[in-house]
């Protein structure tokens, strides 16, 4: 383990014994109705994660079983590769399963305490990416990046930050997305400079094999050498992006605050604003064949396009009780349509 890594050993020794990050998740009868934040599909079925350390598994997206997890921290992300699973979230927690999700081990916890002064203390992990069973990345708030080469058993911090490329400023990055808003701030409040250490919200691997990160205030980073070095760019929209999808080659789609969607075919060198017809924030999405995509977000919004040449069409998901939840992610569910998750739990959705 790298000497400057903030892993389980150091924070656990100092944190209060009752810290939720260090307690086992409680098995609750309505966990599938709790707030859920990310989902992945493996040969064992669907896995979803969310508040209070909830990890649930289902073969069909209807009946769910809660797994025993060694943390009560909110889990924001789950990833799989080569039959292994990792989940991560608040308090810097990372948990790992080597047997397809049957048992889990806590690999990292960095809860805040009075006794430790460290910049990554208490920082949440927002997304995970594993390219195989050994090599992976965890990213999060305040530009957190942890890199592993042994499946997450040990991790090393890595700095991604560099000088913003002035040649890729807003005016030269392609058509800007609509930044109109209804906030109570005046115009000067909205003219924000780039964060020195922006929150990283999502990481993905393009079809070319290159890596990209999106985050707050138009932050965008890309790596053409497997994550060893990173190039800092700016998006033409100055708000936060919460997710990024990838297809073949250098085709990307970033989505986020107030319904803004940006598309690039050159790994983020240039971007085009994509019309969505909605102003609600988009929180999750899934890439479909031929450049198609499904995006989900606040107020039950669901955006779909069948291919890259078609416009997005908006529909609304409602629960059985007529609620329109904040949707955090979506996965194809075969003949059942799509699995959607959010602040009202997990459901199946079949577009009309």
N, C-alpha and C positions, 0 to 999 in steps of 0.2 A: 504494500500500500504506500502511495506517495506520502512523504512526511508532512506536506502541507494540505493534505486532504482532510476535510471535515467529515468523518465517517461515524459509525455507530459508537466506537469505543470512547472517544473524548467527550462528546456531549452527554452520553448516557451516565457517565460517572458523576457529572455535576448536576444534571437535571433533577427536578423533583420526582420522587418515585411514582407519584400519581399522574405524571404528565401523560395526556392521552396518546401521544406519539409512541409511548412505550408500553401501552396496555393492549391486550388482545381485543379485537373487535367483538362486540356482543352479537350473538345470533338472535335476530329479531324477526318476528313473523311477517312483518310488512316491509321488509327491507327492499323488495322490488318496487315499492311505491315511494321510496325515499328519493332524495336528490341524487341523480346519476349523471356523470360527467364525461365518460369516455367508454368506448366499446371496441372489441376486436373479435374476429371469428377465427377459430382454429379447427383442427380435426375433431376436437372434443366438444365443439359447440360454440355458442356465443358467451363471451365474458364481458361483464360491465362493472364499472367501478364508480364509487361516489363517496358521499359523506360518511363519517364515522368509521372509516376503514372498510366499507362494504365492498365485497367482491362477490358477484353472483354469476352463476353459470346456467345455461339452458341449451337444450338440444334443438328446440323449436321456436324460441322467443316467446313462449306462452307460460310454461311452468319453469320456475326459477328455484335454484338451490343456493343458499349462502355458504361460502367457503369460510373456513377458520383462518383468520389473518392476524398476524402479530402486531397490529397497530390499530388505533382508533382515529388516526389523523385522516382528514379528508383526502381521498385519492383522486387526482385530476387526470391521470393518463395511464393507459395500459398498452403494452406492445408485446409482440410475439415474434419468434424466429426459431426455426428448426426444432419445433416442439417445446420450446421453453417460453416462459411468460415472465414479464416484469410489470410492476405497477408502482406509481410514484405520486407524491403529492405534497401536502402541507408539512411543515416542520422538516423539510428536506428528506422525507421518508422514501425509501426504495425497498420494495419487497420482491421476492424472486421465487419462481417455481420451476423445478427441473423435471417435474413428472406430469406435465400437461395440466397443471392447475389443481392437483389433488392435495398437495401440501405446499406451504409457503414459509420462507425464511426472511426475516428482516435483515437486509444488507446495510442499511444506512438509516440513521435518524439524527437530525441536528436541531432539536427543539431549542427555542430561546431560553436563556437563563441569565441570572445576574452575574454568574461566576466566570462566564466565558466571553471574551471579546473577539469576535471573528466576523468578517463582512458577510459570510454566508449563513450565519446563525439564524435559524428560524425561517430562512428563505424557502418559499415553496418551489417545488419542481412542477413545471407547467406542461412539459411534453417529453416523450421518450422516442428514440429511434434506434432500432437494432438492425444492422445490416446482415448479421448472422448470429450464431449462438454465443460468440465471443465478443464481438465488437459493437459498441453502442454509445449513445450520447444521451445525456439528460440535460435539459435546459430549463431555465426558470427566471424568476424575478431578478432584477438588478444585474442582468447579463450573466447569470449563472450558467456555466457549462461544466459538466463533469464527463470525462471520457473513460471508458473501460475497454480492456482487451482480454478480460477473463470472465466475461459473462456477468459483470456487475459485482463480483466478489470484492474487488478493489476498484477505486476510482481515482482519477487525477484531475484537478481543476485545469481548465484551459482558458486562456484569454482570447476572446474573439474580437475585441474592440480595436479600432484603428481610426484614422482620420477619414471623415466623410469625403467622398469623391465629389468635388465641386463640379466636375463636368457632367455629373448625373443629377444636378439640381432639378428642382421642380419644373422649370421652364423647358428643360431638355429631355424630359423623361416620357414624353408622349402626352396624349390628352389626359387631363386631370379629371378625377371623379368629382361629382358634385359635392361640395363641402357645406352646403346650406344646412342650417340647424335651427333649432328652436330653444337653445340654451338661454339662460338668463345672463350669461356673460356678455360684455360688449365686444366689439370687433378686436380691440387690442389684446384682450385676454385670450383670444383664439389664435393669435400669431405666436406660436410656440416654437422655440428653437429645438433642435434635436437633443434628446437626452444624452448625457454623457455615458450613462449606463442603463439603457432602455431595458424594460422587461421583455424577455423572449417568450413568445406565446406558442409558437409552433415550428417544428422542423420536419423536413421531408427530403426524400431522395428523388431526384429527377430521373427520367428514363436514361439520360446520358451518364448516370452514376454520380453526378455532382450533387452537393448538398446545399440546401437553402434554409434560411430562418426568417420569419416575420415576427414583428413585435409592435410595441407602442410607438406613437408619433411618427409613423412612416418608416420605422426602422426595417431594414432589409440587409441580409448578409448572405454571401454565397462562398462556397469552397469548391475548387476544382481539383483538389488533391486529397480527397477523402477526409477532410476535416482538419488537416494539419495546419493550414493557414486559411484566413478568411478575408474577404474583400467587403468593405462596408459601402452600401449604396443607400439611396433614398427612394422611397415610393412617391409617386405623384399625388398621393393622398396623404395628408399630414395626420390623419387619425390612426387609431390602432387597428391592426389586422389580427384576427384571432385564429386563422387557419390558412393553409396553403395546400393545394392539390397538385399532382404532377402526372404527366403522361409521357409518351415516347419523346426522345430527344430532349429539348430544352423547354418544353411546353409547361407553363405554370398557370395556376389560377389562385389568386389571393383574395380573401374575403374577410369582412369584419364590421366595424362600427357603422351604424346607420345605413345598412344595406349596400355598402360600397363593395364592388368586385372589380378587380384588375386582372388583366390577362397578358401574358408574355410568351413569346415563342423563341426568345433568345436568352433564357436564364436570367431575366430581370434587367437586361441592358435597356430595353424599352418596354413600356406598358401601354395598354389600351383600356380605358374605362368601359365596363360592360354594364348595359342597362339592366336593372333588376325590377324596377317598378315598385320597390318597397323602400321604406326608410327605417325599418327595424333592424337591429343588429343581427348579424349572421354569425353563429357560434361554431358550427360543425359542418362537415360535408364529406362526400365520397366521390371519387373519380369513377366514371362509367366508361364504357368502350367508346372509341372514336371521338374522344374529347367531350363526351357527355358528362353531366355532373348533377348531383343532387345536393342542395344546401339547406340547412335548417337554422332556425333562430328564434327570436323572441316572438311572443304572441302566436305561437304555433305555426309560424310561417314555414312553408316548404317551397323551395324553388327547384325546378327541374328543366334540363334541356337534354334531348336525346343524343345530340352530337355537337361538335364544335361550331358547326355552321348554323345552328338553330338558336333562337332567343330563349331566355329563361321564361318559364310560365309559373306564376305564383298560385299556390293553393294554401289552405289552412287545415292543420290537423287539430281535431278535437278529441278529447278523451270520452269515455263512455258516459261521463257525467256532464259533458258539454263544456269542459274547460279547455282553454287554449294555452298550453304550458310553454314555458321557455325551453326550447329544445336545444340540447347541447351537442348531439351527434346522431348519426344515421348510418345504417349498414343495409345492404341488400339482403333480403330474406327469402329469395326464391319465389315460389308460387304464392307465398304469404304477403309479398310486397316488400315492405321495408321495416326494419327494426328502428324505432326512434326512442331516444332516451332524453330525459330532462328533469325538471324540478318536480314532476309528478311521477317519476319512475320510468319503467320500460313498457312499451306498447308496440303493437304491429300496426302499420299504416299501409293501405292500398290506395294509391292515387286513382281518382275517377277518370 
